[in-house]
Amino acid sequence: MAETEWNKLGAYLKETQILGSIQSTLYWDQNTGMPKKGASWRSEQLTYIAKKLHKRNSSEEFSDLIKSAEDEFVSSLETLSSQEIIQSKKKNLELLTKEFNRQNNLDPKLVESLAKAKSKGYESWQEAKYKSDFKIFLPYFDDLIKLRIEEANQISEKYTNWETLAQPFEPEITLEWLNNIFMPLKEIIPSLLSDLKKGEKYHWDLSPKSQQNLCSKLLDEFGRDKDIVVVAKSPHPFSITLGPNDYRITTRIVEGEPFSSFLATAHEWGHSIYEQGLPSQSHQWFAWPLGQATSMGVHESQSLFWENRIVKSKSFSKRFFRHFVSEGCSLNNHSELWKSINHLQAGLNRVEADELSYGLHILIRTELEIDLIEGDLNAKDIPSEWNKRYEELLGIKPSNDAEGCLQDVHWSEGAFGYFPSYLLGHIISAQISSKMEKEIGLIDNLVEDGEYEKIIFWLKNNIHKYGRSLNSMELVRNVTGEELTSSYFVNHLKSKLKDFC
């Protein structure tokens, strides 16, 4: 049988995906096991692969393959009996063309410069954070901003510079749409915080070994397959997929924060189980656009669902308390565990933030990076602006750069446009959780009965299986029958707040 144009395109995409997975593997190693002095050579490796990937994704050969597959598709429309096949092929070609045009507009020299800047940015950020000195990171940060603005200018889409940089994370996002979703929260959340009475905080801790044991038990509780999911430690928790049946999760131990690693593990599990449920896991779709995640907002909705709706539920504390006791937890009962894990109080650290104040952390970062890319905010002024906005919105002020503007890794990798995904994730999670409960029962009851498989099955069939066939707004509308709104998230916050006031 003659090889079809569609199969030729698929073979090309698979080879590109293999190269990309090698890049991801090097990134995983850089964050989990690479010796510090290996950074320079790793920069060379990552830069080399970035150049190769850009060349493949913008080559004339790739363009010709897309065009030939498109011509073949159009000529075979009458013979394709399945509307699903027609729509999936059409969407794949549409997304491939869009990404090709984006890549084709980029100067290869800029791609190389960006790859080097990201590697150096990450290395300098680690040192700056360790020494709590933003000035160490500043020149690399300033370089990344300029390069990313140049990237946006070269792509020349219909969007503003920041919107252009945000497209890979949240397709079709605009500043106007984002403001309509976010701005009400900027008024509502501070008012909710002001109503919060200072509750009792339980002062206790667990050894690193005990925290590690609890994380392992947590993943076992959720049904992790140890043959395909591996866990390691990194400076900043993350989840990454290296290939079909190869999922990696990282966490970190924070002294004095017994839930830090535990909640990070639950969060990254949410990312991983989403990846495991995507169409790409059939191998057939792994290299195709439709096999990939809808958006980072949807991705974050899945991680935040497991972290906040599952692990922070009352039923989970009741069910899991015995494991905490076995690892040396000094709390008296599961009610104290629940209050401890849900302690509501404005803090400086985003990763350790409670559900109530978390949104403000994201609003601050989002506004700052928009001002950096779109406005007249200078990179050197980030520490002072960061501290000023924390004081205005959260009523607290960082005492040093490490607990302030250097706490997150994202800007060191040039990931401008990523931060809104976290708050969008909260909003999406709240809306789909409401729909889930109407269809399969209250989450508290499901957790109490250990019905994690039932929860995962619903998520796979209502969220995961769509891949990139829908953007985040379309997906929410498809699942819930409504446009995305922050009202479900606000109602969730108010409901939780009642238990602490």
C-alpha positions in Angstrom: 0.0 0.0 0.0 1.4 3.4 -1.0 2.3 5.8 1.8 -0.3 8.6 2.1 0.6 12.2 2.5 -1.1 12.2 5.9 1.2 9.4 7.1 4.3 11.2 5.7 3.3 14.3 7.8 2.7 12.0 10.8 6.2 10.5 10.5 7.7 14.0 10.4 5.8 15.1 13.4 6.8 12.0 15.3 10.5 12.7 14.7 10.0 16.3 15.8 8.3 15.1 19.0 11.1 12.6 19.7 13.6 15.5 19.5 11.3 17.6 21.8 11.1 14.8 24.3 14.9 14.7 24.4 14.9 18.4 25.1 12.4 17.8 27.9 14.5 15.0 29.4 17.5 17.3 29.5 15.3 19.9 31.3 14.1 17.3 33.8 17.7 16.3 34.5 18.7 20.0 34.8 16.2 20.5 37.6 16.5 17.2 39.4 20.0 15.7 39.2 22.5 17.7 37.2 25.6 18.9 39.1 25.8 22.7 39.3 28.9 22.8 37.2 27.1 21.0 34.4 25.1 24.1 33.6 27.3 25.5 30.9 27.3 22.4 28.8 23.6 21.9 29.4 23.1 25.4 28.0 25.0 24.3 24.9 22.8 21.1 24.6 19.5 22.9 25.0 20.5 25.6 22.6 21.5 23.1 20.0 18.2 21.2 20.3 16.2 24.5 20.3 17.9 25.4 17.0 17.1 22.0 15.5 13.5 22.1 16.6 13.0 25.6 15.2 14.5 24.5 11.9 12.2 21.5 11.6 9.1 23.5 12.7 9.8 26.3 10.1 11.3 24.3 7.2 10.1 24.3 3.7 9.9 20.5 3.9 7.4 20.8 6.8 5.4 23.4 5.0 5.2 21.2 1.9 4.1 18.2 4.0 1.3 20.2 5.6 0.2 21.5 2.2 0.3 18.0 0.6 -1.7 16.5 3.5 -4.2 19.3 3.3 -4.7 18.7 -0.5 -5.1 15.0 0.1 -7.6 15.7 2.9 -9.7 18.0 0.7 -9.7 15.5 -2.2 -10.8 12.6 0.0 -13.6 14.4 1.8 -16.3 12.5 -0.1 -14.8 9.1 0.9 -14.5 9.9 4.6 -17.6 8.5 6.2 -16.9 9.7 9.8 -17.6 13.3 10.7 -15.3 12.9 13.7 -12.4 12.0 11.5 -13.1 14.9 9.2 -13.2 17.4 12.1 -10.1 16.0 13.8 -8.0 16.1 10.6 -9.3 19.6 9.8 -8.4 20.9 13.3 -4.9 19.2 13.2 -4.1 20.9 9.9 -5.4 24.2 11.2 -3.2 24.1 14.3 -0.2 22.9 12.4 -0.5 25.7 9.9 -0.9 28.3 12.7 2.2 27.0 14.6 4.2 26.8 11.4 3.4 30.4 10.6 4.4 31.5 14.1 7.8 29.6 13.9 8.5 30.7 10.3 8.3 34.3 11.3 11.1 33.9 13.9 14.7 34.7 13.1 16.8 31.5 13.8 19.4 33.7 15.5 16.7 35.0 17.9 15.7 31.4 18.7 19.3 30.6 19.5 19.7 33.8 21.7 16.5 33.0 23.6 17.6 29.4 24.3 20.9 30.7 25.7 19.2 33.4 27.7 16.7 31.0 29.3 19.5 28.7 30.4 21.6 31.5 31.8 18.5 33.1 33.3 17.6 29.9 35.2 21.1 29.5 36.5 21.4 33.2 37.6 17.9 33.0 39.2 19.0 30.1 41.4 22.1 32.0 42.6 20.1 35.2 43.1 17.4 33.4 45.1 19.9 31.6 47.2 21.7 34.9 48.0 18.5 36.9 48.0 19.9 39.5 45.6 17.9 40.5 42.6 20.8 42.4 41.1 22.5 39.1 40.3 19.5 38.1 38.1 18.7 41.6 36.7 21.0 41.7 33.6 19.7 38.2 32.5 16.1 39.2 33.3 16.4 42.4 31.3 17.9 40.5 28.4 15.0 38.0 28.5 12.4 40.7 28.4 14.0 42.4 25.4 14.4 39.1 23.5 10.8 38.1 24.2 9.5 41.5 23.1 11.5 41.1 19.9 10.0 37.6 19.5 6.5 39.0 19.8 7.3 41.7 17.2 8.6 39.1 14.8 5.6 36.9 15.1 3.4 39.9 14.3 0.1 38.3 15.1 -3.2 40.2 15.5 -2.5 40.5 19.3 -0.5 42.9 21.4 3.0 41.8 22.5 2.0 40.3 25.8 -1.1 38.6 24.2 1.2 37.1 21.6 3.6 35.7 24.2 0.6 34.3 26.1 -0.9 32.5 23.1 1.1 29.2 23.6 -0.2 29.0 27.2 -3.8 30.2 26.6 -4.8 30.2 23.0 -6.9 33.2 21.9 -6.5 35.1 25.2 -6.8 38.9 25.0 -6.2 41.5 27.7 -9.8 42.7 27.4 -11.1 39.2 28.1 -8.7 38.6 30.9 -9.5 41.9 32.6 -13.2 41.1 32.5 -12.5 37.8 34.3 -9.9 39.0 36.8 -10.9 42.6 37.7 -13.9 41.6 39.9 -11.6 39.4 41.9 -9.3 42.2 42.6 -12.1 43.9 44.5 -13.8 40.9 46.0 -10.8 38.9 47.4 -9.4 41.8 49.5 -12.8 42.4 51.0 -13.1 38.7 51.9 -9.6 38.8 53.5 -10.6 41.8 55.6 -13.5 39.8 56.9 -11.2 36.9 57.9 -10.6 36.5 61.6 -7.2 35.4 62.6 -7.6 31.7 63.3 -5.4 29.4 65.3 -2.4 28.1 63.4 -1.1 24.7 64.6 2.7 24.8 64.9 4.1 21.4 64.1 6.4 19.8 61.6 7.4 16.5 60.1 10.8 15.2 59.1 11.8 15.2 55.4 11.6 11.4 55.4 8.1 11.5 56.9 7.0 14.1 54.3 8.4 11.9 51.5 6.6 8.9 52.9 3.3 10.8 53.0 3.7 11.9 49.4 4.2 8.3 48.3 1.2 7.2 50.2 -0.9 10.0 48.6 0.0 8.9 45.1 -0.8 5.3 46.0 -4.1 6.4 47.4 -4.9 8.1 44.0 -3.9 5.0 42.1 -0.5 5.9 40.7 1.0 3.4 38.3 4.6 3.2 39.4 5.6 1.7 36.0 4.8 5.0 34.3 5.0 7.7 37.0 8.3 8.7 38.7 8.8 11.3 41.5 11.9 13.3 42.3 12.9 16.6 44.1 13.6 19.9 42.4 13.9 23.6 43.5 10.5 24.3 42.1 7.8 21.6 41.8 6.7 20.7 38.3 5.2 17.9 36.2 6.5 16.9 32.7 5.7 14.2 30.1 8.7 12.7 28.4 6.7 10.4 26.2 3.8 7.9 26.1 3.9 6.1 29.5 6.7 8.3 30.8 5.4 10.9 33.4 7.6 12.8 35.8 6.6 14.7 38.9 8.8 16.7 41.3 8.2 18.2 44.7 10.3 19.9 47.4 10.6 19.8 51.2 10.2 23.2 52.9 11.4 23.3 56.5 8.6 24.3 58.9 5.9 23.7 56.3 4.7 20.1 56.7 2.1 20.4 53.9 4.3 22.0 51.3 5.6 18.8 49.7 2.3 17.0 50.2 0.2 19.7 48.5 2.8 20.1 45.7 2.6 16.4 45.0 -1.2 16.5 44.8 -0.9 19.5 42.5 1.6 17.9 40.2 -0.4 14.7 40.2 -3.3 16.7 38.8 -1.1 17.8 35.9 0.1 14.3 35.3 -3.3 12.6 35.4 -4.5 15.1 32.8 -1.6 14.2 30.6 -2.3 10.5 31.1 -5.9 11.1 29.9 -5.1 13.0 26.7 -5.7 11.5 23.3 -1.9 11.4 22.8 -1.6 8.4 25.0 -2.9 6.2 22.2 0.5 6.8 20.5 -1.5 7.5 17.3 -2.0 11.1 18.4 1.1 11.7 20.5 2.9 13.8 17.9 -0.3 15.6 16.6 -1.7 18.9 18.0 -5.0 17.3 19.1 -3.1 15.0 21.4 -1.8 17.9 23.5 -3.3 19.8 26.4 -6.0 22.4 25.7 -4.2 25.2 27.5 -2.3 25.9 30.7 -5.4 27.3 32.3 -7.2 24.0 31.8 -4.0 22.2 32.9 -3.9 24.2 36.1 -7.6 23.6 36.7 -6.8 19.9 36.9 -3.8 20.3 39.3 -5.8 22.7 41.5 -8.7 20.4 41.6 -6.7 17.6 43.2 -4.8 20.0 45.5 -7.8 22.0 46.7 -11.0 20.1 46.0 -9.7 16.7 47.0 -6.8 17.0 49.4 -8.2 20.0 51.2 -11.7 18.5 51.6 -12.9 17.5 55.1 -13.4 13.9 53.9 -9.8 13.6 52.8 -8.5 14.7 56.2 -10.8 12.2 57.9 -9.7 9.4 55.5 -5.9 10.2 55.6 -5.4 11.3 59.2 -4.1 7.9 60.3 -1.2 8.2 57.7 -0.2 11.5 59.2 -0.3 10.0 62.7 1.9 7.1 61.6 4.5 9.6 60.3 4.7 11.6 63.6 1.9 14.2 63.2 1.2 15.8 66.6 -2.3 17.0 65.8 -5.1 15.4 67.9 -7.7 14.6 65.3 -8.7 14.8 61.7 -10.6 18.1 62.3 -7.4 19.7 63.4 -5.7 18.3 60.3 -8.3 19.8 58.1 -8.1 23.2 59.7 -4.4 23.1 59.6 -4.2 22.2 55.9 -6.8 24.9 55.1 -5.4 27.6 57.3 -6.4 30.9 55.8 -4.0 33.7 56.2 -2.3 36.1 53.8 1.3 35.1 53.2 4.2 36.1 51.0 4.7 32.8 49.2 2.5 32.0 46.2 3.2 28.2 46.3 2.3 28.0 50.0 -0.7 30.4 49.7 -4.2 29.4 50.7 -7.1 29.4 48.3 -8.4 32.7 49.4 -5.3 34.8 48.9 -3.8 32.8 46.0 -5.6 34.9 43.4 -4.0 38.1 44.6 -0.5 36.6 44.1 -1.4 35.9 40.5 -3.0 39.3 39.9 0.2 41.0 41.1 2.5 38.9 38.9 0.2 39.3 35.9 -0.1 43.0 36.2 3.7 43.3 36.6 4.6 41.4 33.6 2.0 43.2 31.4 3.6 46.4 32.6 7.1 45.0 31.7 6.0 43.9 28.2 3.3 46.5 27.3 4.1 49.5 29.6 7.0 51.5 30.9 8.0 49.4 34.0 11.7 48.8 34.0 13.2 45.5 35.1 15.3 47.2 37.8 12.1 48.4 39.5 10.6 45.0 39.9 11.6 44.5 43.6 10.1 47.8 44.7 7.0 47.5 42.6 6.5 43.9 43.8 6.7 44.9 47.5 4.5 47.9 46.9 1.7 45.9 45.4 1.9 43.1 48.0 1.4 45.8 50.7 -1.5 47.3 48.8 -3.4 44.0 48.0 -2.3 41.6 50.8 -1.3 44.0 53.5 2.1 42.4 53.9 5.6 43.3 52.6 8.5 41.0 51.7 11.6 41.6 53.8 14.0 40.4 51.1 14.2 39.5 47.4 14.1 35.7 48.0 10.7 35.8 49.7 9.6 38.5 47.2 10.2 38.9 43.5 12.7 35.9 43.2 10.4 33.2 44.6 9.1 32.0 41.2 11.1 30.3 38.4 8.9 31.4 35.5 10.4 34.7 34.5 13.9 33.2 34.6 12.8 31.0 31.7 11.2 33.8 29.8 7.7 32.4 30.4 5.8 35.7 30.2 2.0 35.1 29.8 2.1 31.9 32.0 1.0 33.3 35.4 -2.7 34.0 34.5 -3.1 30.3 33.9 -3.0 29.7 37.7 -5.9 31.9 38.5 -7.8 30.8 35.4 -7.2 27.3 36.7 -8.9 28.1 40.0 -11.9 29.7 38.2 -12.2 26.8 35.7 -11.8 24.2 38.4 -14.6 25.7 40.5 -17.0 25.8 37.5 -16.4 22.2 36.4 -16.4 20.9 40.0 -20.0 22.3 40.3 -20.9 20.4 37.1 -19.2 17.2 38.3 -21.1 17.2 41.6 -24.4 17.5 39.8 -23.6 14.4 37.7 -21.8 12.0 40.0 -22.3 13.3 43.5 -20.7 15.5 46.1 -16.9 15.5 46.1 -16.8 15.0 49.9 -18.9 11.8 49.6 -16.7 10.5 46.7 -13.5 11.1 48.6 -15.0 9.6 51.8 -15.7 6.4 49.8 -12.3 6.5 48.1 -13.9 6.7 44.7 -10.9 8.2 42.9 -11.4 6.0 39.9 -14.9 7.4 39.4 -13.6 11.0 39.7 -10.8 10.3 37.2 -13.2 8.6 34.8 -15.5 11.7 34.8 -12.5 14.0 34.2 -11.2 11.9 31.4 -14.5 11.8 29.6 -15.5 15.4 30.2 -12.1 17.3 30.1 -9.0 15.2 29.2 -10.2 13.5 26.1 -10.7 16.7 24.1 -7.0 17.6 23.8 -6.7 20.7 21.7 -9.8 20.2 19.8 -11.4 22.9 21.9 -9.8 26.0 23.5 -10.4 26.6 27.3 -13.4 28.9 26.8 -15.0 26.4 24.4 -14.3 23.5 26.7 -15.9 25.2 29.7 -18.9 26.0 27.6 -19.1 22.4 26.3 -18.8 20.9 29.8 -21.0 23.3 31.9 -23.3 24.9 29.3 -22.1 28.4 30.5 -19.5 30.9 29.6 -16.5 31.0 32.0 -17.4 33.1 35.1 -15.6 33.8 38.3 -18.8 33.5 40.3 -18.4 29.7 41.1 -14.9 30.4 42.4 -16.1 33.3 44.6 -19.0 31.2 45.9 -16.5 28.4 46.8 -14.3 30.9 48.7 -17.2 32.3 50.6 -18.3 28.8 51.5 -14.9 27.9 52.9 -14.6 31.3 54.7 -17.7 30.5 56.7 -15.8 27.7 58.5 -13.1 30.1 59.6 -15.1 33.2 60.6 
